[in-house]
Amino acid sequence: MKAAVYYETGPPDVFRYEDVPDPGCFPGGVLIEVEAISIEGGDTLNRAGGAMAGSPHIVGYQCAGTIREVGEGVKDRHSGQRVVATMMHGSHAELAAVPAVVTWPIPDGADVVACACVPVAFGTAHDCLFEFGRLQAGETVLVQAGAGGVGVAAIQLAKRAGATVLATASSDERLARLHELGLDQGINYAQPNWVAAVRAVTDAKGVDLVVDSVGGSVLQRSLQCLAYRGRCITVGNAGRDPQPLDVSGLAMGNCSLTGVFLGAEIATDRARAMIAGLIDDVAGGELRVLVDRTYPLAEAAAAHAYLESRQAVGRVVLVP
Ligand SMILES: NC(=O)c1ccc[n+]([C@@H]2O[C@H](COP(=O)([O-])OP(=O)(O)OC[C@H]3O[C@@H](n4cnc5c(N)ncnc54)[C@H](OP(=O)(O)O)[C@@H]3O)[C@@H](O)[C@H]2O)c1
């Protein structure tokens, strides 16, 4: 098969588009002919400096396509079935072999590209808001990096749950794109005084919940945005900023900071059902996937560079 591989981590131009051996189907798994690859924020971080399973390494957490082969013991999947799949690595290829338990059927008639973008971003946003963030109707939530994959999902899910939704992005133009998703108030965090802006739009109270996928100095300031008894979720490091965190301010406000990692939950019955529901909601048009650009798999380097340029609103997709 063809795959976008690399022999060392680094900037996007480490990608090579090469022939590599086909992956084999294994007991409990399925082999998928890949039709759409959603580039996850974590894929860019892994390519820049993450662990490599081998050399060459095929990066990528998520793709969708059609099952070519079903492994021994798999009863609930069949050849020819369209699925979206998650994996530790290996999405940037023409074929992917994954455990069947981390695949979800794509509803008849649903857009395979849109469904390719759902499990990690929407599932993560859902867990941040509800399972771990305990968001209630009537509360106020701040979604950091609202124009990213997790952000676009979190804005819609929070609004649907009856929350007032604030989100940050690095420009007013990016924020303007988010109102159609249900954003109530955009905060441009390229401005130095953005914490004061969050305070101002919450009548100085602060927000009940922050979903922070940026980390570093942004996470530090997320804590400053919390209301009394506010909760902050740390779920990512998109800012690539190693600034250590000072949590000394949390106690006075009876505030909390919780880490979330979907990967530790994704194969549970709870998370599988939650993600299946989100796929149905996207297929039914109740939730929207924003696909900013699509590239051929052979142009993975350009696609990663574009995503890292912070111009994309929503997802960048590769097509083998
Ligand atoms: N723990 C988990 O289970 C889990 C699951 C999914 C994702 N994540 C993590 O969450 C983070 C976001 O994932 P995603 O899929 O939403 O990513 P994404 O689609 O690439 O979006 C990332 C956003 O971060 C913002 N950003 C801030 N500083 C940036 C920088 N230096 N370089 C690039 N972007 C920057 C950008 O928006 P602005 O330009 O508007 O700031 C961008 O839209 C990643 O760190 C990912 O690893 C964790």
The ligand as an SDF file (V2000), in Angstrom:
LIG
                    3D

 48 52  0  0  0  0  0  0  0  0999 V2000
   -6.5940   14.0980   25.7980 N   0  0  0  0  0  0  0  0  0  0  0  0
   -7.3200   13.6750   24.7740 C   0  0  0  0  0  0  0  0  0  0  0  0
   -8.0480   12.6840   24.8630 O   0  0  0  0  0  0  0  0  0  0  0  0
   -7.2690   14.4610   23.4980 C   0  0  0  0  0  0  0  0  0  0  0  0
   -8.1530   14.1830   22.4610 C   0  0  0  0  0  0  0  0  0  0  0  0
   -8.1530   14.9990   21.3250 C   0  0  0  0  0  0  0  0  0  0  0  0
   -7.2260   16.0220   21.2200 C   0  0  0  0  0  0  0  0  0  0  0  0
   -6.3540   16.2270   22.2230 N   0  0  0  0  0  0  0  0  0  0  0  0
   -5.3850   17.3160   22.1710 C   0  0  0  0  0  0  0  0  0  0  0  0
   -6.0830   18.5350   22.0920 O   0  0  0  0  0  0  0  0  0  0  0  0
   -5.3340   19.4630   21.3250 C   0  0  0  0  0  0  0  0  0  0  0  0
   -6.2040   20.0260   20.2300 C   0  0  0  0  0  0  0  0  0  0  0  0
   -6.5830   18.9870   19.3490 O   0  0  0  0  0  0  0  0  0  0  0  0
   -7.4160   19.3530   18.0340 P   0  0  0  0  0  0  0  0  0  0  0  0
   -7.6250   18.0920   17.3230 O   0  0  0  0  0  0  0  0  0  0  0  0
   -8.5460   20.2160   18.3780 O   0  0  0  0  0  0  0  0  0  0  0  0
   -6.3180   20.2190   17.2690 O   0  0  0  0  0  0  0  0  0  0  0  0
   -6.4560   21.2000   16.0090 P   0  0  0  0  0  0  0  0  0  0  0  0
   -7.7070   20.8790   15.2700 O   0  0  0  0  0  0  0  0  0  0  0  0
   -5.1510   21.1670   15.3230 O   0  0  0  0  0  0  0  0  0  0  0  0
   -6.6870   22.6270   16.6800 O   0  0  0  0  0  0  0  0  0  0  0  0
   -5.7300   23.1480   17.5400 C   0  0  0  0  0  0  0  0  0  0  0  0
   -6.0460   24.6310   17.7850 C   0  0  0  0  0  0  0  0  0  0  0  0
   -5.1210   25.0970   18.7460 O   0  0  0  0  0  0  0  0  0  0  0  0
   -4.8630   26.4560   18.5260 C   0  0  0  0  0  0  0  0  0  0  0  0
   -3.4420   26.7050   18.7740 N   0  0  0  0  0  0  0  0  0  0  0  0
   -2.9500   27.4480   19.7790 C   0  0  0  0  0  0  0  0  0  0  0  0
   -1.6300   27.4960   19.7250 N   0  0  0  0  0  0  0  0  0  0  0  0
   -1.2690   26.7660   18.6480 C   0  0  0  0  0  0  0  0  0  0  0  0
    0.0070   26.4560   18.0640 C   0  0  0  0  0  0  0  0  0  0  0  0
    1.1580   26.9050   18.5920 N   0  0  0  0  0  0  0  0  0  0  0  0
    0.0180   25.6780   16.9740 N   0  0  0  0  0  0  0  0  0  0  0  0
   -1.1150   25.2020   16.4450 C   0  0  0  0  0  0  0  0  0  0  0  0
   -2.3580   25.4740   16.9420 N   0  0  0  0  0  0  0  0  0  0  0  0
   -2.4170   26.2520   18.0470 C   0  0  0  0  0  0  0  0  0  0  0  0
   -5.2840   26.7790   17.0940 C   0  0  0  0  0  0  0  0  0  0  0  0
   -6.3030   27.7790   17.1360 O   0  0  0  0  0  0  0  0  0  0  0  0
   -5.9710   29.3560   17.2500 P   0  0  0  0  0  0  0  0  0  0  0  0
   -4.9870   29.7030   16.1440 O   0  0  0  0  0  0  0  0  0  0  0  0
   -7.2960   29.9910   17.0500 O   0  0  0  0  0  0  0  0  0  0  0  0
   -5.3760   29.5440   18.6040 O   0  0  0  0  0  0  0  0  0  0  0  0
   -5.8880   25.4960   16.5580 C   0  0  0  0  0  0  0  0  0  0  0  0
   -7.1400   25.6960   15.9400 O   0  0  0  0  0  0  0  0  0  0  0  0
   -4.0980   18.7280   20.8440 C   0  0  0  0  0  0  0  0  0  0  0  0
   -3.0360   19.0140   21.7260 O   0  0  0  0  0  0  0  0  0  0  0  0
   -4.4930   17.2720   20.9560 C   0  0  0  0  0  0  0  0  0  0  0  0
   -3.3760   16.4360   21.1510 O   0  0  0  0  0  0  0  0  0  0  0  0
   -6.3570   15.4660   23.3620 C   0  0  0  0  0  0  0  0  0  0  0  0
  1  2  1  0
  2  3  2  0
  2  4  1  0
  4  5  1  0
  4 48  2  0
  5  6  2  0
  6  7  1  0
  7  8  2  0
  8  9  1  0
  8 48  1  0
  9 10  1  0
  9 46  1  0
 10 11  1  0
 11 12  1  0
 11 44  1  0
 12 13  1  0
 13 14  1  0
 14 15  2  0
 14 16  1  0
 14 17  1  0
 17 18  1  0
 18 19  2  0
 18 20  1  0
 18 21  1  0
 21 22  1  0
 22 23  1  0
 23 24  1  0
 23 42  1  0
 24 25  1  0
 25 26  1  0
 25 36  1  0
 26 27  1  0
 26 35  1  0
 27 28  2  0
 28 29  1  0
 29 30  1  0
 29 35  2  0
 30 31  1  0
 30 32  2  0
 32 33  1  0
 33 34  2  0
 34 35  1  0
 36 37  1  0
 36 42  1  0
 37 38  1  0
 38 39  2  0
 38 40  1  0
 38 41  1  0
 42 43  1  0
 44 45  1  0
 44 46  1  0
 46 47  1  0
M  CHG  2   8   1  16  -1
M  END
$$$$
